[in-house]
Amino acid sequence: MLSLASGQLRKGSGKAAKKTLLTVLTIDDESSRARLLLGIIARSNGQLQEAQKYHQAAVELTPENPRTQYELGITLNVLGDNEDAELHFEKAVDLDPDNSTYWYGYGELFRVTGRMDDAAEAYKECVKLQSNNSLAWEKLGEALLATKNWASAAKYLKRGLGKVDNPRLYFLLGVVYFNAKKGMRATESFENYLDAAGARAKDSKEARRYLKRLR
């Protein structure tokens, strides 16, 4: 029945999946997997207290399962309990250090709480494991930019440009070079961004403002 519920979730039938999972619990009251999925359904419906209840129970049943730790971390983060969320994200990456998704989530926690040095380290682990994760490269660039470590930011943004097709990395690289007072490289990066992203891209106006300041 768990496989049935998983299939129902993949098809977007959360209501049917919830019904199936509740039936599972009447048969096996200690099903961690059922509680894990019920928590995900509750969270997606904005029922955060219910999601926390299910995810906490899943962790208590299978504390060595990194997925249960990770999902509880997400739920606590959404609830604003970032201190406890960090403990569960940390446990998830300790249990499964080769899972790029857990590292990305860990980085997101640090990012939203303003701990950009820690966020950058988590994103580095993510792209090390999943070098084609375009958004992770972007978030890594943003985190390094926030730390004002221009040399490290430039190194990783250039590395990211060699791995993924994400024009915004050019924009971030331009900002890095601008702050590092490397005008020619900044100009080239902003021009590359506009060429690759187009005139209506998210940061196109800001890129043109930088270019005016560089002339």
C-alpha positions as protocol buffer text, in pm:
chain_id: "A"
residue {
  index: 1
  type: MET
  ca { x: 0 y: 0 z: 0 }
}
residue {
  index: 2
  type: LEU
  ca { x: 293 y: 233 z: 52 }
}
residue {
  index: 3
  type: SER
  ca { x: 386 y: 196 z: -314 }
}
residue {
  index: 4
  type: LEU
  ca { x: 26 y: 278 z: -406 }
}
residue {
  index: 5
  type: ALA
  ca { x: 38 y: 594 z: -195 }
}
residue {
  index: 6
  type: SER
  ca { x: 369 y: 696 z: -350 }
}
residue {
  index: 7
  type: GLY
  ca { x: 218 y: 651 z: -696 }
}
residue {
  index: 8
  type: GLN
  ca { x: -84 y: 858 z: -599 }
}
residue {
  index: 9
  type: LEU
  ca { x: 145 y: 1137 z: -478 }
}
residue {
  index: 10
  type: ARG
  ca { x: 343 y: 1133 z: -802 }
}
residue {
  index: 11
  type: LYS
  ca { x: 16 y: 1178 z: -989 }
}
residue {
  index: 12
  type: GLY
  ca { x: -76 y: 1473 z: -766 }
}
residue {
  index: 13
  type: SER
  ca { x: -355 y: 1288 z: -585 }
}
residue {
  index: 14
  type: GLY
  ca { x: -269 y: 1399 z: -234 }
}
residue {
  index: 15
  type: LYS
  ca { x: -617 y: 1336 z: -96 }
}
residue {
  index: 16
  type: ALA
  ca { x: -620 y: 975 z: -220 }
}
residue {
  index: 17
  type: ALA
  ca { x: -263 y: 922 z: -96 }
}
residue {
  index: 18
  type: LYS
  ca { x: -356 y: 1049 z: 250 }
}
residue {
  index: 19
  type: LYS
  ca { x: -649 y: 807 z: 266 }
}
residue {
  index: 20
  type: THR
  ca { x: -423 y: 518 z: 164 }
}
residue {
  index: 21
  type: LEU
  ca { x: -156 y: 613 z: 417 }
}
residue {
  index: 22
  type: LEU
  ca { x: -406 y: 641 z: 702 }
}
residue {
  index: 23
  type: THR
  ca { x: -521 y: 291 z: 611 }
}
residue {
  index: 24
  type: VAL
  ca { x: -158 y: 176 z: 630 }
}
residue {
  index: 25
  type: LEU
  ca { x: -138 y: 310 z: 987 }
}
residue {
  index: 26
  type: THR
  ca { x: -442 y: 107 z: 1089 }
}
residue {
  index: 27
  type: ILE
  ca { x: -249 y: -202 z: 976 }
}
residue {
  index: 28
  type: ASP
  ca { x: 98 y: -98 z: 1089 }
}
residue {
  index: 29
  type: ASP
  ca { x: 92 y: 169 z: 1356 }
}
residue {
  index: 30
  type: GLU
  ca { x: 472 y: 194 z: 1350 }
}
residue {
  index: 31
  type: SER
  ca { x: 514 y: 272 z: 979 }
}
residue {
  index: 32
  type: SER
  ca { x: 772 y: 550 z: 963 }
}
residue {
  index: 33
  type: ARG
  ca { x: 732 y: 577 z: 585 }
}
residue {
  index: 34
  type: ALA
  ca { x: 357 y: 637 z: 612 }
}
residue {
  index: 35
  type: ARG
  ca { x: 413 y: 915 z: 865 }
}
residue {
  index: 36
  type: LEU
  ca { x: 689 y: 1066 z: 652 }
}
residue {
  index: 37
  type: LEU
  ca { x: 457 y: 1090 z: 350 }
}
residue {
  index: 38
  type: LEU
  ca { x: 162 y: 1211 z: 557 }
}
residue {
  index: 39
  type: GLY
  ca { x: 384 y: 1489 z: 689 }
}
residue {
  index: 40
  type: ILE
  ca { x: 481 y: 1591 z: 336 }
}
residue {
  index: 41
  type: ILE
  ca { x: 114 y: 1601 z: 233 }
}
residue {
  index: 42
  type: ALA
  ca { x: 22 y: 1808 z: 538 }
}
residue {
  index: 43
  type: ARG
  ca { x: 308 y: 2052 z: 476 }
}
residue {
  index: 44
  type: SER
  ca { x: 210 y: 2098 z: 112 }
}
residue {
  index: 45
  type: ASN
  ca { x: -142 y: 2184 z: 231 }
}
residue {
  index: 46
  type: GLY
  ca { x: -11 y: 2440 z: 479 }
}
residue {
  index: 47
  type: GLN
  ca { x: -98 y: 2222 z: 778 }
}
residue {
  index: 48
  type: LEU
  ca { x: 237 y: 2275 z: 945 }
}
residue {
  index: 49
  type: GLN
  ca { x: 154 y: 2160 z: 1298 }
}
residue {
  index: 50
  type: GLU
  ca { x: 16 y: 1835 z: 1159 }
}
residue {
  index: 51
  type: ALA
  ca { x: 324 y: 1797 z: 938 }
}
residue {
  index: 52
  type: GLN
  ca { x: 549 y: 1846 z: 1241 }
}
residue {
  index: 53
  type: LYS
  ca { x: 356 y: 1582 z: 1434 }
}
residue {
  index: 54
  type: TYR
  ca { x: 396 y: 1325 z: 1157 }
}
residue {
  index: 55
  type: HIS
  ca { x: 759 y: 1405 z: 1086 }
}
residue {
  index: 56
  type: GLN
  ca { x: 854 y: 1404 z: 1454 }
}
residue {
  index: 57
  type: ALA
  ca { x: 694 y: 1062 z: 1490 }
}
residue {
  index: 58
  type: ALA
  ca { x: 880 y: 936 z: 1181 }
}
residue {
  index: 59
  type: VAL
  ca { x: 1211 y: 1051 z: 1330 }
}
residue {
  index: 60
  type: GLU
  ca { x: 1132 y: 885 z: 1662 }
}
residue {
  index: 61
  type: LEU
  ca { x: 1057 y: 558 z: 1484 }
}
residue {
  index: 62
  type: THR
  ca { x: 1361 y: 567 z: 1251 }
}
residue {
  index: 63
  type: PRO
  ca { x: 1616 y: 817 z: 1386 }
}
residue {
  index: 64
  type: GLU
  ca { x: 1889 y: 676 z: 1162 }
}
residue {
  index: 65
  type: ASN
  ca { x: 1691 y: 743 z: 844 }
}
residue {
  index: 66
  type: PRO
  ca { x: 1834 y: 1061 z: 686 }
}
residue {
  index: 67
  type: ARG
  ca { x: 1516 y: 1131 z: 489 }
}
residue {
  index: 68
  type: THR
  ca { x: 1304 y: 1157 z: 804 }
}
residue {
  index: 69
  type: GLN
  ca { x: 1561 y: 1391 z: 959 }
}
residue {
  index: 70
  type: TYR
  ca { x: 1567 y: 1604 z: 644 }
}
residue {
  index: 71
  type: GLU
  ca { x: 1189 y: 1634 z: 613 }
}
residue {
  index: 72
  type: LEU
  ca { x: 1152 y: 1727 z: 979 }
}
residue {
  index: 73
  type: GLY
  ca { x: 1422 y: 1989 z: 926 }
}
residue {
  index: 74
  type: ILE
  ca { x: 1228 y: 2140 z: 637 }
}
residue {
  index: 75
  type: THR
  ca { x: 904 y: 2148 z: 836 }
}
residue {
  index: 76
  type: LEU
  ca { x: 1070 y: 2311 z: 1136 }
}
residue {
  index: 77
  type: ASN
  ca { x: 1237 y: 2564 z: 908 }
}
residue {
  index: 78
  type: VAL
  ca { x: 901 y: 2659 z: 756 }
}
residue {
  index: 79
  type: LEU
  ca { x: 762 y: 2693 z: 1110 }
}
residue {
  index: 80
  type: GLY
  ca { x: 1050 y: 2929 z: 1193 }
}
residue {
  index: 81
  type: ASP
  ca { x: 1216 y: 2695 z: 1442 }
}
residue {
  index: 82
  type: ASN
  ca { x: 1554 y: 2729 z: 1275 }
}
residue {
  index: 83
  type: GLU
  ca { x: 1761 y: 2617 z: 1572 }
}
residue {
  index: 84
  type: ASP
  ca { x: 1597 y: 2274 z: 1586 }
}
residue {
  index: 85
  type: ALA
  ca { x: 1578 y: 2260 z: 1206 }
}
residue {
  index: 86
  type: GLU
  ca { x: 1955 y: 2297 z: 1189 }
}
residue {
  index: 87
  type: LEU
  ca { x: 2002 y: 1995 z: 1417 }
}
residue {
  index: 88
  type: HIS
  ca { x: 1797 y: 1776 z: 1186 }
}
residue {
  index: 89
  type: PHE
  ca { x: 1962 y: 1899 z: 867 }
}
residue {
  index: 90
  type: GLU
  ca { x: 2298 y: 1835 z: 1028 }
}
residue {
  index: 91
  type: LYS
  ca { x: 2187 y: 1484 z: 1123 }
}
residue {
  index: 92
  type: ALA
  ca { x: 2066 y: 1419 z: 767 }
}
residue {
  index: 93
  type: VAL
  ca { x: 2400 y: 1512 z: 608 }
}
residue {
  index: 94
  type: ASP
  ca { x: 2589 y: 1319 z: 874 }
}
residue {
  index: 95
  type: LEU
  ca { x: 2385 y: 1007 z: 796 }
}
residue {
  index: 96
  type: ASP
  ca { x: 2402 y: 1050 z: 418 }
}
residue {
  index: 97
  type: PRO
  ca { x: 2688 y: 1286 z: 325 }
}
residue {
  index: 98
  type: ASP
  ca { x: 2664 y: 1190 z: -43 }
}
residue {
  index: 99
  type: ASN
  ca { x: 2311 y: 1326 z: -87 }
}
residue {
  index: 100
  type: SER
  ca { x: 2324 y: 1659 z: -268 }
}
residue {
  index: 101
  type: THR
  ca { x: 1960 y: 1738 z: -185 }
}
residue {
  index: 102
  type: TYR
  ca { x: 2032 y: 1735 z: 187 }
}
residue {
  index: 103
  type: TRP
  ca { x: 2331 y: 1966 z: 144 }
}
residue {
  index: 104
  type: TYR
  ca { x: 2124 y: 2205 z: -66 }
}
residue {
  index: 105
  type: GLY
  ca { x: 1853 y: 2216 z: 200 }
}
residue {
  index: 106
  type: TYR
  ca { x: 2118 y: 2275 z: 466 }
}
residue {
  index: 107
  type: GLY
  ca { x: 2251 y: 2565 z: 262 }
}
residue {
  index: 108
  type: GLU
  ca { x: 1903 y: 2711 z: 227 }
}
residue {
  index: 109
  type: LEU
  ca { x: 1857 y: 2705 z: 604 }
}
residue {
  index: 110
  type: PHE
  ca { x: 2181 y: 2897 z: 654 }
}
residue {
  index: 111
  type: ARG
  ca { x: 2093 y: 3138 z: 373 }
}
residue {
  index: 112
  type: VAL
  ca { x: 1754 y: 3238 z: 514 }
}
residue {
  index: 113
  type: THR
  ca { x: 1908 y: 3288 z: 858 }
}
residue {
  index: 114
  type: GLY
  ca { x: 2186 y: 3509 z: 720 }
}
residue {
  index: 115
  type: ARG
  ca { x: 2476 y: 3272 z: 787 }
}
residue {
  index: 116
  type: MET
  ca { x: 2631 y: 3310 z: 445 }
}
residue {
  index: 117
  type: ASP
  ca { x: 2969 y: 3155 z: 524 }
}
residue {
  index: 118
  type: ASP
  ca { x: 2796 y: 2836 z: 640 }
}
residue {
  index: 119
  type: ALA
  ca { x: 2556 y: 2851 z: 346 }
}
residue {
  index: 120
  type: ALA
  ca { x: 2847 y: 2870 z: 102 }
}
residue {
  index: 121
  type: GLU
  ca { x: 3011 y: 2563 z: 254 }
}
residue {
  index: 122
  type: ALA
  ca { x: 2689 y: 2363 z: 226 }
}
residue {
  index: 123
  type: TYR
  ca { x: 2633 y: 2472 z: -135 }
}
residue {
  index: 124
  type: LYS
  ca { x: 2992 y: 2375 z: -216 }
}
residue {
  index: 125
  type: GLU
  ca { x: 2919 y: 2023 z: -96 }
}
residue {
  index: 126
  type: CYS
  ca { x: 2603 y: 2019 z: -306 }
}
residue {
  index: 127
  type: VAL
  ca { x: 2773 y: 2118 z: -634 }
}
residue {
  index: 128
  type: LYS
  ca { x: 3060 y: 1882 z: -559 }
}
residue {
  index: 129
  type: LEU
  ca { x: 2809 y: 1598 z: -558 }
}
residue {
  index: 130
  type: GLN
  ca { x: 2582 y: 1735 z: -830 }
}
residue {
  index: 131
  type: SER
  ca { x: 2782 y: 1957 z: -1062 }
}
residue {
  index: 132
  type: ASN
  ca { x: 2487 y: 2015 z: -1298 }
}
residue {
  index: 133
  type: ASN
  ca { x: 2272 y: 2178 z: -1027 }
}
residue {
  index: 134
  type: SER
  ca { x: 2234 y: 2522 z: -1181 }
}
residue {
  index: 135
  type: LEU
  ca { x: 2044 y: 2676 z: -891 }
}
residue {
  index: 136
  type: ALA
  ca { x: 2298 y: 2552 z: -637 }
}
residue {
  index: 137
  type: TRP
  ca { x: 2579 y: 2723 z: -832 }
}
residue {
  index: 138
  type: GLU
  ca { x: 2375 y: 3042 z: -833 }
}
residue {
  index: 139
  type: LYS
  ca { x: 2304 y: 3024 z: -460 }
}
residue {
  index: 140
  type: LEU
  ca { x: 2672 y: 2951 z: -395 }
}
residue {
  index: 141
  type: GLY
  ca { x: 2767 y: 3261 z: -593 }
}
residue {
  index: 142
  type: GLU
  ca { x: 2520 y: 3474 z: -401 }
}
residue {
  index: 143
  type: ALA
  ca { x: 2644 y: 3342 z: -67 }
}
residue {
  index: 144
  type: LEU
  ca { x: 3008 y: 3407 z: -152 }
}
residue {
  index: 145
  type: LEU
  ca { x: 2920 y: 3752 z: -282 }
}
residue {
  index: 146
  type: ALA
  ca { x: 2753 y: 3827 z: 52 }
}
residue {
  index: 147
  type: THR
  ca { x: 3071 y: 3726 z: 237 }
}
residue {
  index: 148
  type: LYS
  ca { x: 3271 y: 3974 z: 23 }
}
residue {
  index: 149
  type: ASN
  ca { x: 3531 y: 3708 z: -46 }
}
residue {
  index: 150
  type: TRP
  ca { x: 3583 y: 3829 z: -402 }
}
residue {
  index: 151
  type: ALA
  ca { x: 3858 y: 3584 z: -497 }
}
residue {
  index: 152
  type: SER
  ca { x: 3663 y: 3279 z: -382 }
}
residue {
  index: 153
  type: ALA
  ca { x: 3341 y: 3408 z: -537 }
}
residue {
  index: 154
  type: ALA
  ca { x: 3510 y: 3461 z: -873 }
}
residue {
  index: 155
  type: LYS
  ca { x: 3669 y: 3117 z: -862 }
}
residue {
  index: 156
  type: TYR
  ca { x: 3346 y: 2932 z: -797 }
}
residue {
  index: 157
  type: LEU
  ca { x: 3135 y: 3140 z: -1034 }
}
residue {
  index: 158
  type: LYS
  ca { x: 3379 y: 3074 z: -1317 }
}
residue {
  index: 159
  type: ARG
  ca { x: 3378 y: 2707 z: -1225 }
}
residue {
  index: 160
  type: GLY
  ca { x: 2999 y: 2708 z: -1229 }
}
residue {
  index: 161
  type: LEU
  ca { x: 2993 y: 2869 z: -1574 }
}
residue {
  index: 162
  type: GLY
  ca { x: 3195 y: 2574 z: -1696 }
}
residue {
  index: 163
  type: LYS
  ca { x: 2941 y: 2329 z: -1556 }
}
residue {
  index: 164
  type: VAL
  ca { x: 2594 y: 2476 z: -1617 }
}
residue {
  index: 165
  type: ASP
  ca { x: 2410 y: 2707 z: -1856 }
}
residue {
  index: 166
  type: ASN
  ca { x: 2298 y: 2978 z: -1616 }
}
residue {
  index: 167
  type: PRO
  ca { x: 2344 y: 3336 z: -1745 }
}
residue {
  index: 168
  type: ARG
  ca { x: 2289 y: 3482 z: -1398 }
}
residue {
  index: 169
  type: LEU
  ca { x: 2631 y: 3352 z: -1298 }
}
residue {
  index: 170
  type: TYR
  ca { x: 2775 y: 3611 z: -1540 }
}
residue {
  index: 171
  type: PHE
  ca { x: 2581 y: 3884 z: -1361 }
}
residue {
  index: 172
  type: LEU
  ca { x: 2705 y: 3774 z: -1020 }
}
residue {
  index: 173
  type: LEU
  ca { x: 3059 y: 3750 z: -1156 }
}
residue {
  index: 174
  type: GLY
  ca { x: 3027 y: 4105 z: -1287 }
}
residue {
  index: 175
  type: VAL
  ca { x: 2925 y: 4225 z: -940 }
}
residue {
  index: 176
  type: VAL
  ca { x: 3222 y: 4043 z: -791 }
}
residue {
  index: 177
  type: TYR
  ca { x: 3467 y: 4201 z: -1034 }
}
residue {
  index: 178
  type: PHE
  ca { x: 3307 y: 4543 z: -988 }
}
residue {
  index: 179
  type: ASN
  ca { x: 3360 y: 4526 z: -612 }
}
residue {
  index: 180
  type: ALA
  ca { x: 3710 y: 4388 z: -662 }
}
residue {
  index: 181
  type: LYS
  ca { x: 3779 y: 4694 z: -882 }
}
residue {
  index: 182
  type: LYS
  ca { x: 3850 y: 4485 z: -1191 }
}
residue {
  index: 183
  type: GLY
  ca { x: 3664 y: 4705 z: -1438 }
}
residue {
  index: 184
  type: MET
  ca { x: 3745 y: 4531 z: -1764 }
}
residue {
  index: 185
  type: ARG
  ca { x: 3646 y: 4189 z: -1631 }
}
residue {
  index: 186
  type: ALA
  ca { x: 3330 y: 4335 z: -1478 }
}
residue {
  index: 187
  type: THR
  ca { x: 3234 y: 4496 z: -1809 }
}
residue {
  index: 188
  type: GLU
  ca { x: 3292 y: 4170 z: -1996 }
}
residue {
  index: 189
  type: SER
  ca { x: 3086 y: 3973 z: -1744 }
}
residue {
  index: 190
  type: PHE
  ca { x: 2790 y: 4212 z: -1755 }
}
residue {
  index: 191
  type: GLU
  ca { x: 2798 y: 4215 z: -2135 }
}
residue {
  index: 192
  type: ASN
  ca { x: 2808 y: 3836 z: -2139 }
}
residue {
  index: 193
  type: TYR
  ca { x: 2509 y: 3832 z: -1907 }
}
residue {
  index: 194
  type: LEU
  ca { x: 2304 y: 4062 z: -2130 }
}
residue {
  index: 195
  type: ASP
  ca { x: 2399 y: 3866 z: -2440 }
}
residue {
  index: 196
  type: ALA
  ca { x: 2308 y: 3533 z: -2282 }
}
residue {
  index: 197
  type: ALA
  ca { x: 2002 y: 3634 z: -2078 }
}
residue {
  index: 198
  type: GLY
  ca { x: 1837 y: 3895 z: -2297 }
}
residue {
  index: 199
  type: ALA
  ca { x: 1707 y: 4247 z: -2240 }
}
residue {
  index: 200
  type: ARG
  ca { x: 1412 y: 4139 z: -2027 }
}
residue {
  index: 201
  type: ALA
  ca { x: 1603 y: 3918 z: -1788 }
}
residue {
  index: 202
  type: LYS
  ca { x: 1572 y: 3961 z: -1413 }
}
residue {
  index: 203
  type: ASP
  ca { x: 1890 y: 4163 z: -1363 }
}
residue {
  index: 204
  type: SER
  ca { x: 1919 y: 4328 z: -1704 }
}
residue {
  index: 205
  type: LYS
  ca { x: 1843 y: 4680 z: -1579 }
}
residue {
  index: 206
  type: GLU
  ca { x: 2089 y: 4642 z: -1295 }
}
residue {
  index: 207
  type: ALA
  ca { x: 2354 y: 4509 z: -1535 }
}
residue {
  index: 208
  type: ARG
  ca { x: 2310 y: 4815 z: -1757 }
}
residue {
  index: 209
  type: ARG
  ca { x: 2341 y: 5043 z: -1454 }
}
residue {
  index: 210
  type: TYR
  ca { x: 2672 y: 4877 z: -1365 }
}
residue {
  index: 211
  type: LEU
  ca { x: 2794 y: 4917 z: -1723 }
}
residue {
  index: 212
  type: LYS
  ca { x: 2716 y: 5291 z: -1714 }
}
residue {
  index: 213
  type: ARG
  ca { x: 2918 y: 5325 z: -1396 }
}
residue {
  index: 214
  type: LEU
  ca { x: 3206 y: 5138 z: -1556 }
}
residue {
  index: 215
  type: ARG
  ca { x: 3227 y: 5365 z: -1860 }
}
